[in-house]
Amino acid sequence: MPPELELNPSAIQVGEQAGHRTTSSLNEVRNDTGRVAFCGPYVIAAITGWSISKVEDEIRSFREIPAEKKPIVRGTYADEVEGALAAFGYRMELKSSFMDRARKERPSVWTWMQKPRNAWAHYILAIHKGKEGHWILIKGVKMCDTFTAGKWTFVCDGPHRGARIMEIFEVKKSRL
């Protein structure tokens, strides 16, 4: 067996001690900050399995904020989400952009769910929520975001079925 495919129990143990758990299942978000967290850190935490505080530290690092300062992370851009995911070993690729269309002409989350896609990949959708943008995470037929408190729920039962999509990103594990 190639060395990169061998199971290293000590690495798994170290990862678990550090608050990280890599699984093939859906990770529920662990908000260990003691306050409200925002959508960017939520979708990254749901993908990676890391806690909100660790994800926010990585976003602050990407923003080049000194380690001793810890402002609340809100209003994340796609490049910040992509940078944080890369730090955790994931790659994010733009699959579709509807920014050239008027808001009412953009597909809704429910319309997009009817189209074929990879059921094993995570999709981060940038949607309209009021006048603001909002990140939601979809894998298969389930979604996770701040409105679901980091819990996975069926998209058909979720709060964003009619929301208009701005951009769609596919997220997968980076290759070695």
C-alpha positions as CSV (number, residue, x, y, z in Angstrom):
1,M,0.0,0.0,0.0
2,P,1.4,3.5,-0.8
3,P,2.5,5.4,2.3
4,E,0.0,8.3,1.7
5,L,-2.9,5.8,1.9
6,E,-1.8,4.1,5.1
7,L,-3.8,4.8,8.2
8,N,-1.8,6.7,10.8
9,P,-3.6,6.3,14.2
10,S,-1.4,8.9,15.9
11,A,-2.4,11.5,13.4
12,I,-6.1,10.8,13.9
13,Q,-5.6,11.0,17.7
14,V,-3.8,14.4,17.4
15,G,-6.6,15.7,15.1
16,E,-9.3,14.6,17.6
17,Q,-7.5,16.3,20.5
18,A,-7.3,19.5,18.5
19,G,-11.1,19.6,18.0
20,H,-11.1,18.3,14.4
21,R,-13.0,15.3,13.1
22,T,-12.9,14.2,9.5
23,T,-15.8,12.1,8.6
24,S,-17.7,11.1,5.5
25,S,-20.9,12.1,7.2
26,L,-22.3,15.6,7.6
27,N,-20.6,17.7,10.3
28,E,-22.8,19.7,12.6
29,V,-21.3,23.1,13.5
30,R,-19.8,23.5,16.9
31,N,-20.1,27.2,17.9
32,D,-17.6,27.4,20.8
33,T,-17.4,31.2,20.8
34,G,-20.1,31.9,23.3
35,R,-21.8,34.4,20.9
36,V,-23.5,34.5,17.5
37,A,-21.4,33.5,14.6
38,F,-22.0,34.4,11.0
39,C,-22.7,32.4,7.8
40,G,-19.1,32.3,6.3
41,P,-17.6,30.6,9.4
42,Y,-20.7,28.3,9.6
43,V,-20.4,26.8,6.1
44,I,-16.6,26.3,6.5
45,A,-17.1,24.7,9.9
46,A,-19.8,22.4,8.5
47,I,-17.5,21.2,5.7
48,T,-14.3,20.8,7.7
49,G,-15.6,19.6,11.1
50,W,-13.5,22.3,12.9
51,S,-15.1,24.6,15.5
52,I,-16.2,28.1,14.7
53,S,-13.4,29.7,16.7
54,K,-10.7,27.8,14.7
55,V,-12.4,28.7,11.5
56,E,-12.6,32.4,12.5
57,D,-8.9,32.3,13.4
58,E,-8.1,31.1,10.0
59,I,-10.2,33.8,8.3
60,R,-8.6,36.5,10.4
61,S,-5.2,35.0,9.4
62,F,-6.2,35.3,5.8
63,R,-7.3,38.9,6.4
64,E,-3.8,39.5,8.0
65,I,-5.3,40.6,11.3
66,P,-2.8,40.3,14.2
67,A,-3.2,37.2,16.3
68,E,-3.8,39.1,19.5
69,K,-6.8,40.9,17.9
70,K,-9.9,38.8,17.6
71,P,-12.8,40.8,16.0
72,I,-16.0,39.0,15.1
73,V,-15.8,37.6,11.6
74,R,-18.8,38.9,9.5
75,G,-19.2,39.7,5.9
76,T,-16.9,37.2,4.3
77,Y,-16.0,37.3,0.6
78,A,-15.6,34.3,-1.7
79,D,-11.8,34.6,-1.7
80,E,-11.7,34.6,2.2
81,V,-13.9,31.5,2.3
82,E,-11.7,29.9,-0.4
83,G,-8.5,30.8,1.5
84,A,-9.8,29.3,4.8
85,L,-11.0,26.1,3.1
86,A,-7.6,25.8,1.5
87,A,-5.9,26.0,4.9
88,F,-8.1,23.1,6.0
89,G,-7.2,21.0,2.9
90,Y,-10.2,21.8,0.6
91,R,-10.5,23.4,-2.7
92,M,-13.4,25.7,-3.8
93,E,-14.3,26.1,-7.5
94,L,-16.8,28.5,-9.0
95,K,-19.3,26.4,-10.9
96,S,-21.9,29.0,-11.9
97,S,-22.3,32.7,-11.5
98,F,-25.6,34.6,-12.1
99,M,-24.3,38.0,-11.3
100,D,-24.9,39.2,-14.9
101,R,-28.6,38.6,-14.5
102,A,-31.2,40.7,-12.8
103,R,-32.2,39.4,-9.3
104,K,-35.6,38.1,-10.4
105,E,-34.0,36.3,-13.4
106,R,-31.6,34.3,-11.2
107,P,-32.6,30.7,-10.3
108,S,-34.0,30.0,-6.8
109,V,-32.4,27.4,-4.5
110,W,-35.3,25.1,-5.2
111,T,-35.0,25.4,-9.0
112,W,-31.3,24.6,-8.7
113,M,-32.0,21.6,-6.5
114,Q,-34.0,20.0,-9.3
115,K,-30.9,19.9,-11.6
116,P,-28.4,17.1,-11.6
117,R,-25.2,17.6,-9.6
118,N,-22.6,15.6,-7.7
119,A,-24.3,14.2,-4.6
120,W,-21.0,13.7,-2.8
121,A,-19.6,17.2,-3.2
122,H,-20.4,20.2,-0.9
123,Y,-21.9,23.2,-2.7
124,I,-21.6,26.6,-1.2
125,L,-24.3,28.9,-2.5
126,A,-24.1,32.7,-2.3
127,I,-27.8,33.7,-2.1
128,H,-29.8,36.9,-1.6
129,K,-31.3,37.3,1.8
130,G,-33.0,40.7,2.0
131,K,-30.6,43.3,0.7
132,E,-27.6,41.3,1.9
133,G,-25.7,38.2,0.6
134,H,-25.7,35.0,2.6
135,W,-23.8,31.7,2.4
136,I,-25.6,28.4,2.6
137,L,-24.1,24.9,2.3
138,I,-25.8,22.0,0.4
139,K,-24.7,18.4,0.2
140,G,-27.1,16.0,-1.5
141,V,-30.6,17.0,-0.4
142,K,-29.5,18.6,2.9
143,M,-28.5,22.1,3.8
144,C,-26.7,23.8,6.7
145,D,-26.3,27.5,7.7
146,T,-26.8,30.0,10.5
147,F,-30.6,29.8,10.1
148,T,-30.6,26.1,10.9
149,A,-28.2,26.7,13.9
150,G,-25.5,24.6,12.2
151,K,-27.8,21.5,12.0
152,W,-28.3,19.7,8.7
153,T,-31.9,19.8,7.5
154,F,-33.6,18.8,4.2
155,V,-33.6,21.7,1.7
156,C,-37.3,21.2,1.2
157,D,-37.8,22.0,4.9
158,G,-35.2,24.8,5.0
159,P,-35.7,28.5,5.1
160,H,-34.1,29.4,1.7
161,R,-36.0,27.5,-0.9
162,G,-37.2,30.6,-2.7
163,A,-34.0,32.6,-2.3
164,R,-32.2,33.7,-5.5
165,I,-28.7,32.4,-6.2
166,M,-25.8,34.7,-6.9
167,E,-23.0,32.2,-7.3
168,I,-22.5,28.4,-6.8
169,F,-19.2,27.0,-5.6
170,E,-18.2,23.3,-5.5
171,V,-16.0,22.2,-2.6
172,K,-13.9,19.0,-2.5
173,K,-11.0,17.7,-0.6
174,S,-7.7,18.8,-2.1
175,R,-5.5,16.2,-3.6
176,L,-2.2,15.3,-2.0
